[in-house]
Amino acid sequence: MVAYYSKDYDKKCHLDTCKTYPVLTDSNRGEIFCGGCGLVLVQNLQDSSNENISYTPEDFMKNSRTGPATSLTMFDRGLSTMIGKNKDSSGNKLSSKTKFEFNRLRTWDQRSKSRTTASLSKAFTLLHGMKTKLGVPDNVVENAAYIYRKVVNAKLTRGRTMASLISASLYASCRQNNIPRTLDDIAKAGNVERRILSRDLRTILKKLDLNLNQYDTASFIVKISNNMKLSEKTKRDAFKILQKCEDSKITAGKHPVAQAAASLYIACIINGEKISQKKFSKESGVSDVTIRNRATLIKKTLKLVD
């Protein structure tokens, strides 16, 4: 018994006796039917599965019906078509004349791209390189590409380098997603001056009306301790010291990286780990004088170390 309903996947059987039975889906037949009486509710479901069984990510992308998802980190968002290799649909090689024609088509396809498309391609190539150097997650890179596209649409690229704008967009994205990366880290990865990066960042924040939250100091404790391979007890003690500092309200207006480095330095002293302030300064990018001043203030306020 077949009833031709609309393709509403939430359709329920109209019989009162079947209300307690679940609705079942048969992917092989492409049908949704009632689990009580067997009434077919929906027919001809779209098959979203792969063509064949795949064992590697490359095979999955080849066998997928819809292809990879769109992404803002691609200059064409992954929606453009490309002229493939010199083979026909059956896998046979093309003749020399046809191969020459397709090579000319590839050349003109590359030349016919707009200046904006070529600029986005270079910018996102640089962005992916910075992603590898900094080890930031994909969602941060996606957000950075979105910010850079807004920068291009607002025509803020005149008089500014592509590297500095991409770096500023990535730093803004890290701030929005609370990924602990400092201006010095971004400037080093993007091979730009910190002064220029800071200037372009202020321009982007003003023109695009972006509001960046303050970094969480605890995230810098995790970053510095992992890079210096400190013990877990030292890390937890640094968290406790930071929490006491926040309760005492001595962290207001202080540099979050310097506060994290000073908390870790005092935690190392408490746990007997002999690490100099110079090493903390080199790892955190903050001067040892700043770390010493922050550590002195913490000792005096919390009375942790004589």
C-alpha positions in Angstrom: 0.0 0.0 0.0 1.5 3.3 -1.2 0.4 6.8 -0.4 1.9 9.6 -2.4 2.7 12.3 0.2 5.0 15.2 -0.3 8.6 14.6 0.6 8.3 15.7 4.1 10.8 13.7 6.2 8.9 14.4 9.4 5.7 12.8 8.1 3.8 10.6 10.6 1.3 7.9 10.0 -2.3 9.1 10.3 -3.5 5.9 12.1 -4.1 6.2 15.8 -2.7 2.7 16.4 0.6 3.6 14.8 1.4 6.7 16.9 3.5 4.6 19.3 5.6 3.1 16.6 8.7 4.8 15.1 9.1 5.9 11.6 11.7 3.8 9.8 14.0 4.8 6.9 15.1 2.3 4.3 18.2 3.8 2.6 18.5 1.0 0.0 15.0 1.4 -1.3 14.9 5.1 -0.7 11.7 5.0 1.4 10.4 6.1 4.7 7.6 3.9 6.1 5.6 3.4 9.3 7.0 0.9 11.8 3.5 -0.2 12.7 1.4 -0.8 9.6 4.2 -0.5 7.0 2.6 2.4 5.1 5.1 4.0 2.8 5.1 7.7 3.7 7.9 9.1 1.5 9.3 7.6 -1.7 12.4 8.3 -3.9 14.7 9.7 -1.2 17.9 11.3 -2.5 20.9 9.1 -2.2 23.6 11.1 -0.3 26.0 8.2 0.1 29.2 7.7 -1.7 29.7 5.8 -5.0 32.0 3.1 -3.5 33.6 2.2 -0.3 36.6 4.5 0.5 39.5 3.8 2.8 41.4 7.1 2.6 40.4 10.8 2.6 41.5 11.0 -1.0 39.2 8.2 -2.0 36.3 9.8 -0.1 36.7 13.1 -1.9 36.8 11.3 -5.3 33.8 9.2 -4.6 31.7 11.9 -2.9 28.7 13.0 -5.0 28.7 16.6 -3.9 32.5 17.2 -3.6 34.2 19.1 -0.8 32.4 21.8 1.2 32.7 25.5 0.2 35.2 27.5 2.2 36.0 31.2 2.5 39.7 30.4 2.5 39.5 29.6 -1.2 39.6 32.5 -3.6 36.6 31.1 -5.5 35.0 29.5 -2.4 35.5 26.1 -4.0 32.8 26.6 -6.6 34.8 27.1 -9.8 35.5 24.5 -12.4 38.9 23.4 -13.6 40.1 21.9 -16.8 41.4 18.4 -15.9 44.3 16.4 -17.1 44.9 15.4 -20.8 42.5 12.4 -20.6 38.9 11.9 -21.7 36.0 10.6 -19.6 37.1 7.0 -20.3 40.6 7.6 -19.1 42.2 7.4 -22.6 44.8 9.9 -23.7 43.9 12.8 -25.9 45.3 13.3 -29.3 48.1 15.8 -29.7 45.9 18.3 -31.5 43.2 18.1 -28.8 45.8 18.3 -26.1 47.2 21.5 -27.6 43.8 23.0 -27.7 43.1 22.2 -24.0 46.5 23.6 -23.0 45.6 26.9 -24.7 42.2 26.8 -22.9 44.0 26.4 -19.6 46.3 29.4 -20.4 43.4 31.7 -21.3 41.4 30.5 -18.3 44.3 31.5 -16.1 44.7 34.9 -17.9 41.0 35.7 -17.8 40.8 35.8 -14.1 40.1 39.2 -12.6 42.7 41.1 -10.6 40.6 40.7 -7.4 40.6 36.9 -7.9 44.3 36.7 -8.3 44.9 39.0 -5.3 42.6 36.8 -3.1 44.4 33.6 -4.3 47.8 35.1 -3.2 46.4 36.4 0.1 44.8 33.1 1.1 48.0 31.2 0.2 49.8 33.4 2.6 47.1 32.8 5.2 47.4 29.0 4.9 51.2 29.4 5.4 50.6 31.4 8.6 48.2 28.8 9.8 50.8 26.1 9.6 53.4 28.2 11.4 51.1 29.3 14.2 49.1 26.1 14.5 45.7 27.8 14.7 42.5 25.8 14.1 40.5 25.9 10.9 37.6 27.9 12.3 40.0 30.7 13.1 41.4 30.7 9.6 37.9 30.7 8.2 37.0 33.7 10.3 40.2 35.5 9.3 39.3 34.9 5.6 35.9 36.4 6.2 37.4 39.5 7.8 39.9 39.9 5.0 37.1 39.7 2.4 35.3 42.5 4.3 38.5 44.5 4.2 38.7 44.1 0.4 35.1 45.1 0.0 35.6 48.2 2.1 38.5 49.1 -0.2 41.1 49.3 2.6 43.9 47.7 0.6 45.2 50.9 -1.0 48.5 52.0 0.5 48.7 48.8 2.7 50.5 45.6 2.0 48.7 42.3 1.6 50.8 40.6 4.3 50.0 43.2 6.9 46.2 43.1 6.2 46.1 39.3 6.3 48.2 39.3 9.5 45.9 41.8 11.1 42.8 39.8 10.1 44.3 36.7 11.6 45.1 38.4 14.8 41.6 39.8 15.0 40.2 36.3 14.4 42.4 34.9 17.2 41.2 37.5 19.6 37.6 36.8 18.7 38.0 33.1 19.3 40.3 33.4 22.3 43.3 31.7 20.7 46.5 32.9 22.6 48.6 34.5 19.8 50.4 37.8 20.4 51.1 40.6 18.0 54.8 39.5 17.9 53.8 35.9 17.0 51.6 37.1 14.2 54.2 39.6 12.9 56.9 37.0 12.9 54.7 34.4 11.1 53.6 37.0 8.5 57.1 38.6 8.1 55.8 42.1 8.8 56.8 44.8 11.2 55.0 44.9 14.4 54.5 48.7 14.0 52.8 48.3 10.6 50.7 45.3 11.8 49.5 47.4 14.8 48.6 50.3 12.6 46.6 48.3 10.1 44.9 46.4 12.9 43.6 49.7 14.3 42.4 50.7 10.9 40.5 47.5 10.4 38.9 47.7 13.9 37.8 51.3 13.2 36.5 50.9 9.7 34.8 47.6 10.2 33.5 48.4 13.7 34.9 45.3 15.3 35.0 44.8 19.0 37.8 42.5 20.3 37.6 41.0 23.8 40.5 40.9 26.1 42.6 37.7 26.0 42.0 35.2 28.8 45.3 35.2 30.8 44.8 31.5 31.7 45.2 30.5 28.0 48.7 32.1 28.0 49.6 30.0 31.1 48.8 26.9 29.1 50.7 28.1 26.1 53.9 29.1 27.9 54.0 26.0 30.2 53.5 23.6 27.3 56.3 25.3 25.3 58.7 25.2 28.3 57.6 21.6 29.2 56.7 22.5 32.8 55.2 20.0 35.2 51.4 19.7 35.6 51.6 20.7 39.3 53.4 23.9 38.4 50.8 24.7 35.8 47.9 24.2 38.3 49.7 26.3 41.0 50.0 29.1 38.4 46.3 28.9 37.8 45.6 29.2 41.5 48.0 32.2 41.8 46.3 33.9 38.9 42.9 33.3 40.4 44.1 34.9 43.7 45.5 37.8 41.7 42.1 38.3 40.0 40.3 38.1 43.4 42.7 40.7 44.8 42.1 42.9 41.7 45.7 43.4 40.8 45.4 42.2 37.2 43.4 45.2 36.0 45.4 47.1 33.3 48.3 44.6 33.3 49.6 42.8 30.3 48.0 39.3 30.2 51.2 37.6 28.9 53.4 39.3 31.6 50.8 38.3 34.2 50.8 34.7 33.0 54.7 34.5 32.9 55.0 36.0 36.4 52.5 33.5 37.8 54.4 30.6 36.2 57.7 32.0 37.5 56.4 32.1 41.1 54.9 28.6 40.7 58.3 27.3 39.5 59.9 28.8 42.6 57.3 27.1 44.9 57.8 23.7 43.2 61.6 23.9 43.1 61.9 24.2 39.3 64.9 26.4 38.6 64.0 28.5 35.5 65.4 32.0 35.1 63.3 35.0 34.3 65.4 35.4 31.1 63.9 32.1 29.8 60.4 33.2 30.6 61.1 36.5 28.9 62.4 34.8 25.7 59.4 32.4 25.6 56.7 34.9 26.4 58.1 37.8 24.4 57.9 40.1 27.4 61.0 41.8 29.0 62.4 40.3 32.1 62.0 43.6 33.9 58.3 43.5 33.4 58.1 39.9 34.6 60.2 40.9 37.7 57.9 43.8 38.5 54.7 41.7 38.1 56.3 38.9 40.2 57.2 41.4 42.9 53.7 42.8 43.0 52.2 39.3 43.3 54.6 38.3 46.1 53.9 41.5 48.0 50.1 41.2 47.6 49.6 37.5 48.2 52.5 36.9 50.5 53.4 33.7 48.7 57.2 33.8 48.8 59.5 35.6 51.1 
